[in-house]
Amino acid sequence: MATSVQESAVSAPTSLAEVKKRRKPLRNVHHEVRSRLSPLDKLAVFITEHVGTMGFFLIIFGWTLIWLGWNLLAPDKLKFDPPMGFIFYLFISNVIQILLMPLIMVGQNIQGAHSEARAEHDLEVNVKAEHEIEVILQHLEYQNEILMKMVEKLGVDVATLAKS
């Protein structure tokens, strides 16, 4: 005697056409965020991206070596920043630091907003993927229900099928 299959009918799953109809076109979040930046914001991001590189470090290191070397080793007539005080060098270094600090912070804020936009877009994509996986699972349940009804109509014992 055939084992009775549950009579709870699984509703027909969402069709592929419906899923495609609800799908929004893909967005390029990187391009969207970059296109909204003002020229000053782009400059801040450019400086932020380049100040934190080894190239910038090497430029500053080389500039320091040349400056200190010249003012220590050149004849007294050619020195423009007296050794051991290096007042002009310290002044220029402080001005660079004072200007770079807030500029880098602005650039980091812009990069943080960009990162947030990418994270939100990733969440949207993940939610869409979860919905599409649910549709696939609905289709699998629907197919399973159909297969169980077919097996039942053939008069095959479902319990023996499960054991073998």
C-alpha positions in Angstrom: 0.0 0.0 0.0 1.4 3.4 -0.9 2.2 5.8 1.8 0.0 8.8 1.7 1.8 12.0 0.6 0.9 15.2 2.5 -2.1 16.8 0.8 -0.7 20.3 1.5 -0.3 21.7 -1.9 2.8 23.7 -2.6 1.8 26.8 -4.4 3.3 27.3 -7.8 6.7 29.1 -7.5 7.5 32.5 -8.7 8.2 32.4 -12.4 11.6 33.5 -13.9 9.8 36.3 -15.8 8.4 37.7 -12.6 11.9 37.6 -10.9 13.4 39.3 -13.9 10.7 41.9 -14.0 11.3 42.9 -10.4 15.1 43.0 -10.8 16.6 46.5 -11.0 19.4 47.2 -13.4 22.9 46.9 -12.0 24.6 50.1 -10.8 28.2 51.1 -10.8 28.4 52.6 -7.3 32.0 53.6 -7.7 31.2 55.7 -10.8 28.1 57.2 -9.1 30.1 58.4 -6.0 33.1 59.6 -8.1 30.8 61.6 -10.4 29.2 63.4 -7.4 32.6 64.7 -6.1 33.5 68.3 -6.6 36.9 69.2 -8.0 38.2 70.1 -4.5 36.9 66.7 -3.2 38.7 65.0 -6.0 41.9 66.9 -5.1 41.6 65.9 -1.5 41.1 62.2 -2.4 44.1 62.4 -4.8 46.4 63.9 -2.2 45.1 61.4 0.5 45.8 58.5 -1.9 49.3 59.7 -2.8 50.6 61.0 0.6 50.4 57.6 2.1 52.7 56.0 -0.4 56.4 55.0 -0.4 57.0 57.4 -3.3 55.9 60.4 -1.1 58.0 59.1 1.8 61.0 58.9 -0.5 60.5 62.4 -1.8 60.3 63.8 1.7 63.3 61.7 2.8 65.4 62.8 -0.2 64.4 66.5 0.3 65.4 66.3 4.0 68.7 64.6 3.2 69.6 67.2 0.5 68.5 70.1 2.7 70.4 69.0 5.8 73.4 67.8 3.7 73.7 71.1 1.9 73.3 73.2 5.0 75.8 71.1 6.9 78.5 70.5 4.2 78.3 73.5 1.9 80.7 76.5 2.4 79.3 79.1 4.8 78.6 81.6 2.0 76.2 79.1 0.3 74.3 78.0 3.4 70.8 79.5 3.6 69.6 77.8 6.8 72.1 77.9 9.6 73.1 74.4 10.8 71.8 73.0 14.1 68.9 75.4 14.1 67.5 74.7 10.6 64.8 77.3 11.3 63.6 77.6 7.7 63.5 73.8 7.3 61.3 73.4 10.4 59.1 76.2 9.3 58.5 74.6 5.9 58.0 71.2 7.4 55.4 72.6 9.9 53.5 74.4 7.1 53.3 71.1 5.1 52.1 69.2 8.1 49.5 71.9 9.0 48.1 71.8 5.5 48.2 68.1 5.0 46.6 67.1 8.2 43.1 68.5 7.6 43.3 67.7 3.9 44.0 64.1 4.6 41.2 64.0 7.0 38.8 65.4 4.4 40.0 62.8 1.9 39.5 60.0 4.4 36.0 61.2 5.1 35.2 61.1 1.4 36.8 57.7 1.1 34.7 56.5 4.1 31.5 57.8 2.4 32.5 55.9 -0.7 33.1 52.8 1.3 29.7 53.1 2.9 28.0 53.4 -0.5 29.8 50.3 -1.6 28.7 48.4 1.5 25.1 49.5 1.0 25.2 48.3 -2.6 26.7 45.0 -1.5 23.8 44.6 1.0 21.3 45.2 -1.8 23.0 42.6 -4.0 23.0 40.1 -1.1 19.3 40.7 -0.4 18.5 40.2 -4.2 20.6 37.0 -4.2 18.7 35.7 -1.1 15.4 36.4 -2.8 16.5 34.5 -5.9 17.7 31.6 -3.8 14.3 31.5 -2.1 12.7 31.3 -5.6 15.0 28.4 -6.5 14.0 26.6 -3.2 10.3 27.2 -4.1 10.9 25.5 -7.4 12.7 22.6 -5.8 9.9 22.1 -3.3 7.3 22.3 -6.1 9.2 19.7 -8.2 9.6 17.5 -5.2 5.8 17.6 -4.6 5.1 16.7 -8.2 7.6 13.8 -8.0 6.0 12.5 -4.8 2.6 12.6 -6.4 3.9 10.8 -9.5 5.5 8.1 -7.3 2.3 7.7 -5.3 0.2 7.3 -8.6 2.6 4.6 -9.7 1.8 2.7 -6.5 5.3 2.7 -5.2 5.8 2.7 -1.5 7.7 6.0 -0.7 9.1 4.5 2.5 10.9 1.7 0.6 12.2 4.3 -1.9 13.7 6.2 1.0 15.4 3.1 2.4 17.0 2.1 -0.9 
